[in-house]
Amino acid sequence: MGKTEPAAKVWTAALVIIGDEILSGRTQDANLGYLAKWLNIQGIRLKEARVVEDDMQAIGDAVLACLDSYDYVFTTGGIGPTHDDITIDAVAKALGVDVVLHPDAVATLEKYYGVGMTDARLRMARVPAGAELVENPETGAPGIRIGRLFIMAGVPKITQGMLRGLDGKLQGGLPVLSRTIGAWTRESRVAELLARLQDAHEGVLVGSYPFWRDGRSGANFVLRSVDAEKLNAACEALKHGLDADGIPPHEGEI
């Protein structure tokens, strides 16, 4: 009997979204979707997202719980120049370390702001002791890395810049590939076809996203896999199945 190859490790991550403004509905989060797609490219699966209030205990508890369960944890929000930006303090307290001024962060901020440097802006150089910096090409105020934990801004453009600087720098697995097949059909009409497709193609995840447009029912079917051959085989099977049911498939999203 031959040896069974060990299953490839699936690298995982969680996101902790911090901010009363998110929970109140005043601000809509835009970081979750971008981070999920970015992580897929890195070969890392986003497994959980939490939204917590601007509260020291809530932030610390969420970060520690996620670190205990996943390979990487990202936080967004609460690292600005004002007194109510408490993420750094909350994380440091949870990890049992002091908050210090990072000399490289101080130098970067002084260079960026020049004579406009203030004590408030200097707050953005505060980090939990032992942290590394994550470059911020947008405003100079850096993100922070502490081992498997990444502390980032809440402003999407800034967070996206920080993530670009991390491209290819995290250990991960195989990236997730995806293809979309669209069709003008009611989701209920193809439910059995989708169930058979999912059962017949191991290693491929099938998602169905119905919509209503111009008085017609339609759906986009998104197939995902780390294996290009399996993904392509499943897509061809779906297109053949739709054709057989008299439903013209459309490569890509409708």
C-alpha positions in Angstrom: 0.0 0.0 0.0 1.5 3.4 -1.1 2.0 6.3 1.2 -0.8 8.9 1.3 0.5 12.4 0.6 -0.2 14.8 3.4 -2.8 17.4 2.7 -1.4 20.8 1.9 -1.7 23.2 4.8 -4.4 25.7 4.4 -3.2 29.1 5.7 -6.0 31.1 7.4 -6.6 34.7 8.5 -9.2 36.7 10.4 -10.0 40.4 10.2 -11.0 42.6 13.2 -12.8 45.7 12.1 -12.6 48.4 14.8 -14.9 51.4 15.1 -18.1 52.7 16.6 -18.8 54.4 13.3 -19.0 51.0 11.6 -21.4 49.6 14.2 -23.6 52.7 14.1 -23.9 52.6 10.3 -22.4 56.0 9.8 -19.5 54.4 7.9 -19.6 51.4 5.6 -16.6 49.1 5.8 -14.8 48.7 2.5 -11.7 46.8 3.7 -13.2 43.3 4.1 -13.8 42.6 0.4 -10.4 44.0 -0.6 -8.5 42.1 2.1 -10.3 38.8 1.2 -9.3 39.1 -2.4 -5.8 40.1 -1.6 -5.4 37.2 0.8 -6.6 34.7 -1.8 -3.8 35.9 -4.1 -1.3 35.3 -1.3 -2.7 31.7 -0.8 -4.4 32.6 2.5 -8.1 32.1 3.3 -10.0 34.7 5.2 -12.0 32.6 7.6 -13.6 35.1 9.9 -14.4 38.8 10.3 -15.4 40.6 13.5 -16.6 44.1 14.0 -15.9 45.5 17.5 -16.5 48.9 19.2 -13.9 51.3 20.2 -13.3 49.6 23.6 -10.0 48.5 25.0 -11.3 45.2 26.3 -13.4 44.3 23.2 -10.4 45.0 20.9 -8.0 43.0 23.0 -10.3 40.1 23.4 -11.1 39.9 19.7 -7.4 40.1 18.7 -6.3 37.4 21.2 -9.2 35.1 20.2 -8.4 35.4 16.5 -4.6 34.9 17.1 -5.5 31.7 18.9 -7.5 30.3 16.0 -5.9 31.6 12.8 -2.4 31.9 11.2 -2.7 35.7 10.6 -4.9 38.4 12.1 -5.5 41.8 10.6 -7.1 44.8 12.3 -8.4 48.0 10.6 -9.3 51.2 12.2 -8.3 53.2 15.3 -4.7 54.1 14.6 -5.0 57.8 13.8 -3.8 60.9 15.6 -6.7 61.5 17.9 -7.3 60.6 21.5 -10.0 58.1 20.7 -7.8 56.0 18.4 -7.0 53.3 20.9 -6.2 50.3 18.9 -2.4 50.5 19.6 -3.0 50.7 23.4 -5.6 47.9 23.3 -3.3 45.5 21.4 -0.3 46.3 23.5 -2.3 45.7 26.7 -3.7 42.4 25.4 -0.2 41.3 24.4 1.3 42.4 27.7 3.8 44.9 26.2 4.4 48.6 26.5 3.6 51.3 23.9 6.7 53.0 22.6 7.6 55.5 19.9 9.2 53.6 16.9 12.2 55.7 15.8 11.8 54.8 12.1 8.1 55.8 12.3 9.1 59.1 13.9 11.6 59.8 11.2 9.1 58.9 8.5 6.5 61.2 9.9 8.9 64.1 10.4 10.0 63.8 6.8 6.4 63.6 5.5 4.9 66.4 7.6 8.0 68.6 8.0 7.1 71.8 9.9 3.6 70.6 10.1 4.6 67.9 12.5 2.5 68.0 15.7 2.2 66.0 18.9 -1.1 64.6 17.6 0.6 63.3 14.4 3.4 62.0 16.5 0.9 59.6 18.1 1.0 57.7 14.8 4.5 56.6 15.6 3.3 54.8 18.7 3.6 51.0 18.5 3.5 48.0 20.8 7.1 47.2 21.9 8.8 44.8 19.5 6.7 45.7 16.5 7.9 46.2 12.9 6.6 48.8 10.5 4.5 48.2 7.4 5.1 50.9 4.8 2.3 53.3 4.0 2.8 55.0 0.6 -0.2 57.2 1.0 0.3 59.3 4.1 3.5 58.2 5.7 1.9 56.9 8.9 3.0 53.3 8.9 1.1 50.1 9.6 2.3 47.8 12.2 3.3 44.1 12.3 3.8 42.1 15.4 4.5 38.5 14.4 1.3 37.2 12.9 -0.7 40.3 13.7 -1.0 43.3 11.3 -2.5 46.6 12.5 -3.7 48.8 9.7 -5.7 52.0 9.0 -9.4 52.2 8.6 -9.2 54.4 5.4 -9.4 51.9 2.5 -6.9 53.6 0.2 -4.3 53.6 3.0 -4.9 50.0 3.9 -4.7 49.0 0.3 -1.4 50.7 0.0 -0.1 48.9 3.0 -1.3 45.5 1.6 0.5 46.2 -1.7 3.7 46.6 0.3 3.1 43.1 1.8 2.6 41.4 -1.5 4.5 38.1 -1.6 5.9 38.6 1.9 3.6 36.3 3.9 3.9 32.5 4.0 0.8 31.0 2.4 -0.5 28.1 0.3 -1.9 27.9 -3.2 -3.9 30.9 -4.4 -7.6 30.5 -5.0 -8.6 30.7 -8.7 -12.1 31.6 -9.8 -14.3 31.7 -12.8 -17.8 33.1 -13.3 -20.5 31.7 -15.5 -23.7 33.8 -15.8 -27.1 32.9 -17.0 -30.6 34.4 -17.3 -32.5 31.9 -15.2 -34.2 31.6 -11.8 -31.8 30.1 -9.2 -34.5 27.5 -8.3 -34.5 26.2 -11.8 -30.8 25.1 -11.6 -30.6 24.2 -7.9 -30.4 20.4 -8.7 -27.8 21.0 -11.4 -25.6 23.0 -9.0 -26.0 20.3 -6.3 -24.9 17.6 -8.7 -22.0 19.8 -9.9 -20.8 20.3 -6.4 -20.9 16.6 -5.6 -19.2 15.6 -8.8 -16.3 18.0 -8.6 -14.3 17.6 -5.4 -12.0 20.5 -4.7 -14.3 23.1 -6.4 -16.6 25.4 -4.5 -19.7 26.5 -6.3 -21.4 29.8 -5.3 -24.7 31.1 -6.7 -25.6 34.8 -6.7 -29.1 35.5 -8.1 -30.2 39.0 -9.2 -33.2 40.7 -10.8 -32.7 43.1 -13.6 -34.8 44.6 -16.4 -37.7 42.5 -15.4 -35.7 39.3 -15.7 -34.2 36.8 -13.2 -30.6 35.9 -13.6 -27.7 34.4 -11.6 -24.0 34.5 -11.6 -22.3 31.2 -10.7 -18.8 31.6 -9.2 -16.6 28.5 -9.1 -13.4 28.5 -7.0 -10.5 26.1 -6.7 -6.8 26.0 -6.1 -6.5 23.5 -9.0 -6.9 25.0 -12.5 -7.7 21.7 -14.2 -10.5 20.9 -11.7 -11.8 24.4 -12.0 -11.9 24.3 -15.8 -13.6 20.9 -15.8 -16.3 22.0 -13.4 -16.9 25.2 -15.5 -17.3 23.1 -18.7 -19.7 20.7 -16.9 -21.8 23.7 -15.7 -22.0 25.2 -19.1 -22.9 21.8 -20.6 -25.6 21.3 -18.0 -27.1 24.8 -18.5 -27.1 24.2 -22.3 -28.8 20.9 -21.8 -31.6 22.6 -19.8 -32.1 25.2 -22.5 -30.3 28.0 -20.6 -27.6 29.7 -22.6 -24.5 30.1 -20.4 -22.4 33.3 -20.5 -18.7 33.2 -19.7 -18.2 35.9 -17.1 -20.6 37.9 -14.9 -23.8 39.2 -16.5 
